[in-house]
Amino acid sequence: MIYGIDIGGTKIEIAVFDSDLALRDRWRITTPQGDYDALLDAIIRLIAEADIRFGSEAAIGLGIPGLIDGQGRSLSANIPAANGHRVAVDIARRTGRTIVSENDCRCFAISEAVGGAGTGFDTVFGAILGTGAAGGLVSQGRLLRGRQGIAGEYGHLPLPAALAERYELPLRKCGCGLPACVESYVAGPGLTWLGRHHGADYRDVPSLAAAWRSGDTAALAARDCFLDILGATFANVTMMVDPDVIVLGGGLSLLDDLVPLIPTAITHHLFAGFPAPAVVPARFGDASGARGAAILAWQTTL
């Protein structure tokens, strides 16, 4: 058996897979807030319960939002109790087992590359596009982490100056502390901000999308600006790593009328005669966090 654990700001999910990566069981608990020891205790209880249910001490993969630095310390706005702590190291110490840990977006990427929407492609870029924008790169079924484990953070590429000028966009400070990260414009909150910038004042993405589908001129202008920025960003990714496919996850990937427009938006920012990679929605979606963590643990046993 292999356990994948996905730690989120509101829930912790454990998923149990067999050696063929077939799902055997999964369940969730509420994430303890504000107390690191309580967080560890909750994860330990999930592992102990899985051990009892399946009569084994399985390999464990852990997915956690935010960044994990070179010393294994967490930096996560969603789970502030974990900040500065080495979650995987502390769980390993208490369980006596090896714990493989990774950012949740890169867990998404490996999940979709191995048995997901990226199956059959050598190089897969997994891109979450929801309340935030981040991703990961997988080559021949293996996650490419890079020197500091930040490979795939496409949301923190800077807004191209040409697009800032074209759409008269102010340079918005990102929550990471850097100026004008594209996440501030293409993640869900950024898309609704673009709506307001173009005169389409809607409270959320579904309302804005409904408006552009009904022909609202301001909403359509916001959509086209969004596509231009996202296309330029994915074109930068393409020129750097040339993926065979981009697999989209997160809430914005569920906009069926938006996803088919992305390859054309990418092509506008590529060299003439060089087509965009395929862009496809995720197969596993929200399940990819735990599944990807389990795959990373499974690969350490091969």
C-alpha positions in Angstrom: 0.0 0.0 0.0 0.9 3.6 -0.5 -0.6 6.6 1.4 -1.0 10.0 -0.1 -1.8 12.8 2.3 -3.0 16.2 1.0 -2.9 19.0 3.6 -5.2 21.9 2.8 -6.3 25.0 4.7 -9.6 23.5 5.6 -9.2 19.7 5.2 -6.7 17.0 5.3 -7.3 14.1 3.0 -5.6 10.7 3.1 -5.9 8.4 0.0 -4.7 4.8 0.1 -3.5 3.1 -3.1 -2.3 -0.4 -3.9 1.0 -1.1 -5.7 -0.7 -0.5 -9.1 -1.9 2.9 -8.0 -5.5 1.8 -7.8 -7.4 3.8 -5.2 -8.5 1.6 -2.3 -10.0 4.2 0.1 -9.9 7.9 1.0 -11.3 10.0 3.8 -11.0 13.5 5.2 -10.8 15.4 8.4 -10.9 19.1 9.3 -7.5 20.8 9.4 -6.6 22.0 12.9 -6.1 25.8 12.8 -3.3 27.8 14.5 -1.6 24.9 16.4 1.3 23.0 14.9 1.2 20.2 17.4 -2.5 19.7 16.7 -1.7 19.6 13.0 0.9 16.9 13.5 -1.4 14.9 15.8 -4.1 14.9 13.2 -1.8 13.6 10.5 -0.4 10.9 12.7 -3.9 9.7 13.6 -4.8 9.5 9.9 -1.7 7.4 9.3 -2.4 5.2 12.3 -6.0 4.6 11.1 -4.9 3.7 7.6 -2.4 1.2 9.1 -5.2 -0.4 11.1 -7.6 -0.5 8.1 -5.1 -2.1 5.8 -2.8 -3.9 8.2 0.4 -2.4 6.8 2.9 0.3 7.3 2.9 1.9 3.8 5.1 4.4 2.1 3.8 7.9 2.7 3.7 11.0 0.4 2.7 14.4 1.8 1.4 17.3 -0.3 1.3 20.7 1.3 0.4 24.2 -0.2 3.0 26.9 -0.5 6.7 26.6 -0.7 9.1 24.1 1.0 12.6 25.5 1.3 15.9 23.6 0.9 15.8 22.6 4.6 12.3 21.2 4.3 10.6 24.2 6.1 7.1 25.2 5.1 6.0 28.6 3.9 2.2 28.6 3.4 -0.4 31.3 3.7 -3.1 28.5 3.9 -1.6 26.7 6.8 0.1 29.4 9.0 0.7 26.9 11.8 3.1 25.0 9.7 5.2 28.0 8.7 8.9 27.6 9.6 8.4 23.9 10.5 9.8 20.8 8.8 6.5 19.0 8.6 7.8 15.9 6.8 10.8 15.6 9.1 8.6 15.9 12.2 6.1 13.3 11.0 9.0 10.9 10.0 10.5 11.3 13.5 7.2 10.4 15.2 6.3 7.5 12.9 9.7 6.1 12.2 9.0 6.1 8.5 10.4 7.9 5.5 8.1 10.7 4.4 8.3 12.2 0.9 6.9 15.7 0.7 6.1 18.2 -2.1 4.2 21.3 -2.9 0.6 20.5 -3.7 0.7 22.0 -7.2 3.7 19.8 -8.1 1.8 16.8 -6.7 -1.0 17.8 -9.1 1.5 17.8 -12.0 2.9 14.3 -11.3 -0.6 13.0 -10.7 -1.8 14.2 -14.1 1.4 13.1 -15.9 1.2 9.5 -14.5 -2.1 8.0 -15.4 -3.9 11.4 -15.8 -4.6 13.8 -18.6 -0.9 13.9 -19.5 -0.6 10.2 -20.1 1.3 9.4 -23.4 3.2 12.7 -23.4 7.0 12.9 -22.5 7.0 16.4 -21.1 4.0 17.6 -19.1 3.5 21.0 -17.5 0.8 20.9 -14.9 -0.7 24.3 -14.2 -3.1 25.1 -11.4 -5.3 28.1 -12.2 -7.7 28.9 -9.3 -7.3 31.2 -6.3 -3.6 31.1 -7.2 -1.4 30.1 -10.1 1.4 27.6 -9.8 2.4 24.3 -11.3 5.1 21.8 -12.0 7.1 20.1 -14.8 7.3 16.4 -15.3 9.6 14.7 -17.8 9.2 11.0 -18.6 7.2 10.4 -15.5 9.5 12.1 -13.1 9.0 15.5 -11.3 11.7 18.0 -12.1 12.2 19.9 -8.8 15.2 22.1 -9.7 17.9 23.3 -7.4 15.6 24.9 -4.8 12.4 23.1 -5.5 10.6 26.0 -7.1 10.5 24.8 -10.7 7.0 25.4 -12.1 6.1 28.6 -10.2 4.8 30.2 -13.4 2.4 32.5 -11.5 5.3 34.5 -10.3 6.7 35.4 -13.7 6.4 39.1 -14.2 3.7 40.7 -16.2 5.1 41.6 -19.7 5.7 45.3 -20.1 4.1 45.3 -23.5 0.8 44.0 -22.1 0.9 46.4 -19.1 1.1 49.2 -21.6 -1.5 47.7 -24.1 -4.1 47.4 -21.4 -3.0 50.3 -19.2 -2.6 47.9 -16.2 -1.1 49.1 -12.9 1.7 47.0 -11.4 -0.1 45.1 -8.7 2.0 43.9 -5.7 1.7 40.2 -5.3 1.2 38.5 -2.0 4.7 36.9 -2.4 6.2 40.4 -2.1 7.3 40.7 -5.8 5.7 43.4 -8.1 3.4 42.5 -10.9 3.4 38.7 -10.8 1.1 37.4 -13.4 -0.8 35.5 -10.7 -2.3 38.9 -9.7 -4.0 39.1 -13.1 -4.8 35.5 -14.2 -5.8 33.7 -11.0 -9.4 33.8 -10.0 -9.2 37.1 -8.0 -7.1 38.6 -10.7 -9.6 37.8 -13.4 -12.4 39.5 -11.4 -10.0 42.4 -10.9 -9.5 42.6 -14.7 -13.2 42.7 -15.0 -13.4 45.8 -12.8 -10.5 47.3 -14.6 -12.4 47.0 -17.9 -15.7 48.2 -16.4 -17.3 44.8 -15.7 -17.9 44.9 -12.0 -18.9 41.3 -11.0 -18.5 39.7 -7.6 -16.9 36.4 -8.9 -15.7 34.5 -11.9 -18.9 32.6 -12.6 -20.8 36.0 -12.8 -18.1 37.5 -15.0 -18.1 34.4 -17.3 -21.9 34.5 -17.6 -21.6 38.2 -18.6 -19.1 37.6 -21.4 -21.3 34.6 -22.6 -24.2 37.0 -22.9 -22.1 39.4 -25.0 -21.3 42.0 -22.3 -18.6 44.1 -24.1 -16.7 45.0 -20.9 -16.7 41.4 -19.7 -15.4 40.2 -23.1 -12.7 42.8 -23.0 -11.6 41.5 -19.6 -11.6 37.9 -20.9 -9.5 38.8 -23.9 -7.0 40.7 -21.7 -6.9 37.6 -19.4 -6.2 35.3 -22.4 -3.5 37.6 -23.7 -1.6 37.6 -20.3 -2.1 33.9 -19.8 -1.0 33.2 -23.4 2.1 35.2 -23.0 2.9 33.5 -19.7 2.4 30.0 -21.1 4.5 31.1 -24.2 7.3 31.9 -21.8 7.0 28.5 -20.3 6.9 26.9 -23.8 10.1 28.7 -24.8 11.9 27.7 -21.7 10.9 24.0 -21.4 8.8 23.2 -24.6 6.2 20.9 -23.0 4.2 18.5 -25.1 1.1 19.3 -23.1 -0.2 21.8 -20.5 -2.7 20.2 -18.1 -4.9 22.8 -16.4 -6.4 22.3 -13.0 -8.1 24.6 -10.5 -11.5 26.4 -10.8 -10.7 28.3 -14.0 -10.0 25.1 -15.8 -13.7 24.3 -15.5 -14.6 27.2 -17.8 -15.3 25.0 -20.9 -15.5 28.0 -23.2 -12.2 29.4 -22.0 -9.8 26.5 -22.2 -10.1 25.9 -26.0 -9.0 29.5 -26.6 -5.7 29.2 -24.7 -3.6 27.5 -27.4 -4.3 30.3 -29.9 -3.5 32.9 -27.2 -0.1 31.1 -26.6 0.6 31.0 -30.3 0.3 34.8 -30.6 3.4 35.1 -28.4 5.6 32.3 -30.0 7.9 32.4 -32.9 6.1 32.2 -36.3 5.5 28.7 -37.4 5.9 27.2 -33.9 2.6 25.9 -32.6 1.5 26.0 -29.0 1.4 22.8 -26.9 -1.9 21.0 -26.4 -3.9 22.4 -23.5 -6.2 20.0 -21.7 -8.2 19.9 -18.5 -7.1 17.7 -15.6 -8.4 14.2 -15.2 -8.2 14.0 -11.5 -8.7 17.6 -10.4 -9.1 18.0 -6.6 -8.0 14.3 -6.1 -4.6 15.0 -7.6 -3.0 16.4 -4.4 -3.2 13.1 -2.5 -2.7 11.0 -5.6 0.4 12.9 -6.6 1.9 12.7 -3.1 1.3 8.9 -3.2 3.0 8.6 -6.7 6.1 10.4 -5.3 6.2 8.0 -2.4 5.6 5.0 -4.8 8.4 6.1 -7.0 10.8 6.0 -4.0 10.0 2.3 -3.6 10.7 1.3 -7.2 
